[in-house]
Structures are given as C-alpha cells and as structure tokens.
C-alpha cells in the first residue's frame, strides 16, 4: 500500500517555481528522497497555471509520512513556503491493495 499526496503550491510573480528551485538547490529534495519509505518526490509545472507548482509525494505507508512530518526538513520546507508566501492545496490518495 502506497500513499500519494499531491500538493499544489500557488503564489505570484513566479514564487512557486522559485520555491521549488530553492528546495532543489538547498538539497532538501534529495534529503526527502533519501528518507526511509519515500517512493517519489517530484515537482511538476502545470501548463495552464504559471503560478502553481505540483508536488507529487508518495510514501510506502502512513508511518513513513509521520516520521517525515517530524523531521527537521519540515521546518525548512515551512520556512521556504512562508518566504515565498505560498498557498497550498492538498489531495491524498491511498493505493488499493493488490488482489
């Protein structure tokens, strides 16, 4: 069972893209990808909305997500989100068990 979380970061004047670029440049993205249980952590840029960045974040289970949310990286991510004055919209999907 995997859990996928889609996070839409929206700002203005290119701030969402700058946020994603800083996440990569500061090594936060690589650090999240290296966490136990992370299966995907990737940014996408919607063609019809230049002010939004989509993060697709997939974890093996809720325990892995909980550990990630308690990590020091979450403070870094929150600080960058605040710096760039971003709004978030979150969608959560749980894979159906294999039969």
N, C-alpha and C positions, 0 to 999 in steps of 0.2 A: 504494500500500500504506500503510495506516494501522496504528498500533499503539495499542490501547486498554488502559489499566491501570486496574483497579478497586481502590481502596484503601479498606478498611474500617477506620476509626479507632474503637476502643472504649475507653471509660473508665468513670467512675462519677460519680454526682451531677451529671449534665449537662455533664461536662468536654469531651466530644467536640463538642457543639454550641458550647460556649464557644470551643473551638479554632477551629472554622470561622468563627465570628463575628469573632474576632481576626484571622484570615487576611484576611478582607474589610476590616475596619477599618484594618489596617496597610497596605493597598494591595498585599499580596503576591499576592492572587488576580489583580488587574488586571495586575500585572507579569508573572506567568506567562502569562496570556492573550496578552500583547503579544509574547512570545518568538517568534522565527522557528520555524515548524514546529508550533506549538501549534494544535490544531484544536478542542479542547474542554477546559474545566477547570471542572467544576460539582459542587457538593455536593448530596446528597440525604439525606433523613432517613427511614429505614425506619419504617413504621407499627407494626411489631410489636417494635421494639427501640429504646427511647428513649435508650439509652446508646451507640448506634452512629451514625456518620455515614459515608456512602458518597461517596467522591470518584471521579468518572469523569474520567479524564485521557487525552486522545487526542492523538497526535503523528503527523506525516507519515511519520517513519522513525526508525530507531534512532539515527542521527547527531543528530537534534534532541533526543532523550531524553538522550543522552550529554552534549551541551552544557548542557542544563537541569540535569543532575545535578552539573555542575561549577560552576554559577552560585552567587553569594553568597546567593541566595534559599534554597538548600537548607539553609544554616546557620540561617537564620531559621526555616524550617519545622521543622527538627530541634529547635531551642530551644523553640518553642511546643509541639511534641509532648511534649518532656520536661517542660515546665512543667505540662502538663495530665495527665501520667502516662498516656499513651495506648498501647494495644497496636495493632498493625497486622496486617492480613491482606491479601495482595496476590494479585490474579488478573491475568493478562496474556493478551491476545487479539491475534492478527495477522489482519487482513482478508485474505481470499483475493484473489488477483489477478483483475482484471476480464478476462473472456474475450470 
